[in-house]
Amino acid sequence: MKMQIPMPKYGQTMEEGEIVKWRKKVGDSVKKGEVYLEIASDKTELEVESEYTGVMSEILVKEGAKVLCGTIIATIEV
């Protein structure tokens, strides 16, 4: 089953985030609690931990892109 991964929202004022670095590539295994992504808001840079254990199946947003919170940025096959 593919789980859609949205751009996270940290704090009430965060409206968009920038993909700084994908630490996983398509085909890589991902464990729950493992950092797979680095993002930046207008105030800080954050590491994002996976909510799922599975395989990174799609990356929909490239590094350097800014997207609205809630936008689907990747999928993980669980």
C-alpha positions as CSV (number, residue, x, y, z in Angstrom):
1,M,0.0,0.0,0.0
2,K,1.4,3.4,-0.9
3,M,1.3,6.1,1.8
4,Q,1.3,9.7,0.6
5,I,3.7,11.9,2.4
6,P,2.7,15.6,2.7
7,M,4.9,18.6,3.4
8,P,4.8,18.8,7.1
9,K,3.6,21.9,9.0
10,Y,5.6,22.8,12.1
11,G,3.8,25.6,14.0
12,Q,0.7,27.6,13.2
13,T,2.5,30.2,11.1
14,M,4.3,27.8,8.7
15,E,2.6,28.0,5.3
16,E,5.2,26.5,3.0
17,G,8.5,24.7,3.2
18,E,11.6,24.2,1.1
19,I,13.0,20.7,0.3
20,V,16.6,21.1,1.4
21,K,17.8,17.5,1.0
22,W,16.3,14.1,0.5
23,R,18.3,11.6,2.6
24,K,16.5,8.7,0.9
25,K,16.2,7.9,-2.8
26,V,13.6,5.9,-4.7
27,G,14.0,2.3,-3.9
28,D,15.7,2.9,-0.5
29,S,14.3,1.3,2.6
30,V,12.9,3.6,5.3
31,K,12.3,2.8,8.9
32,K,9.7,4.4,11.2
33,G,11.5,7.2,13.2
34,E,14.3,7.4,10.7
35,V,15.2,10.9,9.2
36,Y,14.5,10.8,5.5
37,L,14.2,14.5,4.6
38,E,15.5,17.9,5.6
39,I,13.2,20.9,5.1
40,A,13.5,24.7,5.8
41,S,10.8,27.1,6.8
42,D,11.3,30.9,6.9
43,K,12.5,30.5,10.4
44,T,14.5,27.2,10.7
45,E,15.8,24.0,9.1
46,L,14.3,20.7,10.3
47,E,14.8,17.0,10.0
48,V,11.7,15.0,9.1
49,E,11.3,11.5,10.5
50,S,9.3,8.8,8.8
51,E,5.9,7.7,10.2
52,Y,6.2,4.5,8.3
53,T,8.5,1.5,7.6
54,G,8.7,0.6,4.0
55,V,10.4,1.6,0.7
56,M,10.6,5.1,-0.8
57,S,8.5,4.6,-4.0
58,E,8.2,8.1,-5.4
59,I,9.7,11.5,-4.8
60,L,7.4,14.1,-6.3
61,V,9.2,17.4,-5.3
62,K,12.9,18.1,-6.1
63,E,15.5,19.6,-3.7
64,G,15.3,23.3,-3.7
65,A,11.6,23.5,-4.4
66,K,9.2,25.4,-2.1
67,V,5.7,23.9,-1.6
68,L,2.7,24.6,0.5
69,C,2.3,22.6,3.7
70,G,0.1,19.6,3.0
71,T,1.2,19.2,-0.6
72,I,2.1,15.6,-1.3
73,I,5.9,15.4,-1.7
74,A,6.6,11.6,-1.8
75,T,5.1,8.2,-1.3
76,I,6.3,5.2,0.7
77,E,5.3,1.7,-0.1
78,V,4.5,-0.1,3.2
